Amino acid sequence: MAKRPVPRYDFKAFGEAIKAARKGRKESRKKVCDEMYISPRYLANIENKGQHPSVQIFFELMLRYDISVDQFLFSEKEAEKSTQRRQLDALLDSMDKKDLTIITATAKGIQETKGTDD
């Protein structure tokens, strides 16, 4: 039986997002690899060459860095929650009531400013 001709998904954008998130957290590749029990070369290839990660590693990286796969798998649709939105949600979850009051006031100020730019 012949192999079904299916184009391989390009993981390059996912790898770039992982690399940016890892650097944003100031985590070394070695630290991540030690904690995930994978080789630094494997992670480097995912980040730089778009190597296809195993399903398990894909899932772990997605959760570790709050990456939304929707933006990669359903790029023609608007992602339900973008990676940036998920990362912001994670930051908000770690804040206390006072911090959230400041963030809410800031967000409202941004919205009001946008309304007056016209």
SESE-850018 format. One record per residue: residue in three letters; z, y, x of N, C-alpha, C, O in turn; residue number from 1. Coordinates in steps of 0.05 Angstrom, whole numbers. Atoms other than C-alpha are relative to their C-alpha. Example, Ala and Ser with C-alpha at 12.3 -4.5 7.8 and 13.67 -1.06 7.14 Angstrom:
2
  residu      nZ      nY      nX     caZ     caY     caX      cZ      cY      cX      oZ      oY      oX  num
     ala       0     -24      18     156     -90     246       0      24      18      13      24      39    1
     ser      -1     -24     -16     143     -21     273      14      22     -15      18      44      -5    2
end
This chain:
118
  residu      nZ      nY      nX     caZ     caY     caX      cZ      cY      cX      oZ      oY      oX  num
     met       0     -23      17       0       0       0       0      25      18      14      26      38    1
     ala       2     -25     -16     -18      69      26      24      18      -6      36      17     -27    2
     lys     -22     -19       3      34     122      37      -8      23     -18     -30      33     -15    3
     arg       5     -22      19      38     174     -17      -2      26      15      16      33      30    4
     pro       3     -25     -14      11     240       9      16      23     -13       9      34     -33    5
     val     -18     -21      10      67     290      -1       5      19      23      13      11      45    6
     pro      -6     -19     -21      74     354      38      30       1       6      46       1     -12    7
     arg     -28      -1      -7     139     357      77      10      28      -4      -3      48       2    8
     tyr     -13     -26       5     187     412      58       6      13      27      16       0      45    9
     asp      -6     -15     -24     194     465     111      28      11       0      35      29     -17   10
     phe     -29      -7      -1     268     473     129       5      24      18      28      30      24   11
     lys      -4     -22     -19     256     532     176      17      23     -11      35      33       2   12
     ala     -16     -22      12     284     585     128      29      -9      -4      47       8       0   13
     phe     -27      10       2     345     541     115      14       1      27      37      10      29   14
     gly     -11       0     -26     356     533     189       7      28      10      28      33      22   15
     glu      -5     -28      -8     351     608     200      25      11     -15      41      26      -3   16
     ala     -23      -9      15     402     620     145      26     -12      11      46       1      12   17
     ile     -24      13     -12     450     570     176       8      14      26      31      20      30   18
     lys      -5     -14     -26     443     603     244      12      27      -4      31      35       9   19
     ala     -10     -26       6     454     672     215      29      -1     -10      46      15      -2   20
     ala     -27       3      11     516     649     176      19      -8      22      42       1      23   21
     arg     -17       9     -22     544     613     237       7      23      18      30      27      26   22
     lys      -4     -23     -18     535     674     281      17      22     -14      33      35      -1   23
     gly     -16     -20      16     563     719     225      29      -7       1      46      11       0   24
     arg     -28       9      -1     627     678     228      10      -2      29      33      -9      34   25
     lys      -6       1     -29     625     681     304       9     -28       9      28     -31      24   26
     glu      -6      28      -7     626     605     309     -21      -9      21     -45      -4      17   27
     ser      19      11     -20     595     573     370     -12     -26     -11      -1     -39     -28   28
     arg      14      24       8     546     517     361      18     -24       7      19     -44      -8   29
     lys     -17      22      -9     593     472     401      24      -5     -20      30     -27     -26   30
     lys     -22       2      19     652     487     354      -9     -14     -26       5     -32     -35   31
     val      10      12      25     611     470     292      -7     -29       4       0     -46     -13   32
     cys       8      28      -5     583     407     323      24     -18       5      25     -41      -5   33
     asp     -24      16      -4     651     383     346      14      -6     -27      23     -28     -32   34
     glu     -14       3      26     680     394     276     -17     -18     -19      -5     -32     -36   35
     met      17      16      18     620     361     242      -8     -27      11     -21     -43      -2   36
     tyr       7      25     -14     612     304     292     -30      -4       1     -41     -25      -5   37
     ile      29       2      -4     539     320     306      -6      12      28      11      25      39   38
     ser       7     -10     -27     503     336     371     -10      29      -2     -22      37     -22   39
     pro       9     -28       0     490     409     390     -31       1      -1     -42      20     -13   40
     arg      30       0       1     416     391     400     -10      -3     -29     -29       9     -37   41
     tyr       7       5      28     412     366     328       2      26     -16     -16      34     -31   42
     leu      -4     -25      14     441     431     301     -20      21      10     -30      37      -6   43
     ala      19     -20     -10     397     473     347     -28      -5     -11     -42      14     -18   44
     asn      26       6      11     336     437     322      -2       7     -30     -23      16     -39   45
     ile       0      -8      28     356     449     250      -3      30      -2     -19      41     -18   46
     glu       0     -30       0     369     523     264     -26      12      10     -36      31      -2   47
     asn      22     -13     -14     310     537     309     -28     -11      -7     -48       3      -6   48
     lys      26      12       4     255     488     291      -4     -10     -29     -25     -20     -36   49
     gly       2       9      28     269     472     218       0     -30      -3     -12     -41     -21   50
     gln      -2      29       2     284     399     232      13      -8     -26      32       6     -35   51
     his     -11      10      25     299     360     169      27     -12       6      29     -32      20   52
     pro     -26      12      -4     374     348     167       3     -24     -19     -11     -26     -38   53
     ser      -7      21      19     403     286     136      11      13     -26      20      36     -25   54
     val     -10     -11      25     424     296      64      30       7       3      38      28      -6   55
     gln     -28      -6      -5     497     292      86       5      26      16      21      42       8   56
     ile      -3     -24     -17     490     345     140     -10      25     -15       2      46     -14   57
     phe      10     -22      16     448     389      94      22       9     -19      27      33     -22   58
     phe     -22      -6      19     504     385      42      23      14      13      34      33       3   59
     glu     -23     -11     -14     559     399      92      -5      28      10      13      45       9   60
     leu       6     -27     -10     524     459     123      -2      20     -24       7      42     -21   61
     met       3     -17      24     508     487      54      28       8     -10      32      32     -16   62
     leu     -27      -7       9     582     483      34      15      16      21      30      35      13   63
     arg     -15     -14     -21     609     506     101      -6      30       0      12      46       4   64
     tyr       8     -27      -3     569     570     100      -7      13     -27     -19      35     -28   65
     asp       5     -11      27     565     582      24     -30       8      -3     -36      30     -12   66
     ile      29      -4       2     489     576      27     -10      -9     -27      -4     -31     -35   67
     ser      13       8      26     451     575     -39     -27     -13       6     -45       0      17   68
     val      25      14      -4     397     523     -35     -21       8     -20     -45       4     -16   69
     asp      19      -9      21     365     552     -98     -21      18      12     -44      16       5   70
     gln      19     -19     -11     333     607     -58     -21     -13      18     -42      -2      23   71
     phe      19      14     -16     299     556     -14     -17     -20     -16     -41     -22     -13   72
     leu      13      21      16     282     501     -64     -16      12     -23     -36       1     -31   73
     phe      13     -12      23     263     547    -121      -7      29       6       0      47      -9   74
     ser       5     -27      -9     237     607     -84     -18      15     -19     -18      40     -20   75
     glu      17     -14      19     186     622    -138      16      11     -24       7      29     -38   76
     lys     -18     -10      21     244     632    -187      21      17      14      26      13      38   77
     glu     -22     -15     -11     300     681    -176      24     -19       1      31     -32     -19   78
     ala     -23      18      -3     359     642    -149      23       9     -18      28      33     -22   79
     glu     -22      -6      17     418     637    -196      21      16      15      30      37       5   80
     lys     -18     -14     -17     465     658    -141     -11      -2      29     -13     -24      40   81
     ser      11       0     -27     437     679     -74      22      -7      20      45      -7      14   82
     thr     -19       5     -21     469     661      -8      19      23       4      43      20       7   83
     gln     -17     -24      -5     493     732       1      21       3     -23      44      10     -17   84
     arg     -19      -1      23     525     730     -69      22     -21       3      45     -15      -2   85
     arg     -20      21      -3     560     664     -54      19       7      23      43       2      20   86
     gln     -17      -8     -22     586     691      12      19      22      -8      42      23       0   87
     leu     -17     -21      11     612     753     -23      21     -12     -18      44      -3     -17   88
     asp     -19      14      17     645     709     -75      23     -13      16      46     -11       8   89
     ala     -20      13     -17     680     670     -20      20      21      12      44      16      13   90
     leu     -17     -21     -11     706     735      11      18      11     -22      42      16     -17   91
     leu     -16     -11      22     729     761     -57      23     -19      -7      45     -11     -14   92
     asp     -20      20       6     767     696     -69      24       1      18      47      -7      11   93
     ser     -22      -1     -19     809     709      -7      16      26      -2      35      30      13   94
     met     -13     -26       1     830     779     -28      22       0     -21      22     -15     -41   95
     asp     -21      -3      20     893     800     -64      -8      22     -21     -29      33     -20   96
     lys       5     -19      23     898     845    -126      -7      28      10     -25      41      -1   97
     lys       5     -27     -11     901     910     -85     -28       1      12     -43      21       7   98
     asp      27       0     -12     839     891     -45     -22       0     -22     -42      15     -19   99
     leu      20       1      21     801     874    -109      -2      26     -15     -24      33     -24  100
     thr       1     -26      13     820     941    -140     -18      19      17     -34      34       5  101
     ile      16     -17     -18     789     976     -79     -29      -8      -2     -47      10      -4  102
     ile      28       9       1     726     933     -81     -12       7     -27     -35      16     -28  103
     thr      10      -7      26     718     944    -156      -7      30      -2     -28      37     -12  104
     ala       5     -29       0     724    1020    -148     -24       7      17     -40      24       9  105
     thr      23      -5     -18     674    1018     -91     -26      -8     -14     -46       7     -14  106
     ala      24      10      14     624     977    -132      -8      19     -23     -31      25     -27  107
     lys       5     -19      21     631    1025    -191     -11      26      11     -30      37      -1  108
     gly      10     -24     -13     620    1084    -144     -29      -3       8     -45      15       5  109
     ile      28       5      -8     556    1052    -118     -18       1     -25     -40      13     -24  110
     gln      16       0      24     531    1040    -189      -4      29     -11     -26      36     -19  111
     glu       2     -28       9     546    1112    -209     -19      16      17     -35      32       7  112
     thr      17     -15     -18     510    1139    -148     -29      -8      -5     -47      10      -4  113
     lys      27       8       6     448    1097    -164     -11      13     -25     -34      19     -27  114
     gly       9     -13      25     446    1127    -233      -7      29       3     -22      40     -13  115
     thr       5     -29      -4     444    1198    -205     -22       5      20     -28      28      25  116
     asp      21      -4     -20     389    1186    -154     -27       8     -12     -44      17       2  117
     asp      26      -5      13     334    1197    -205      -8      29       1     -29      36     -10  118
end
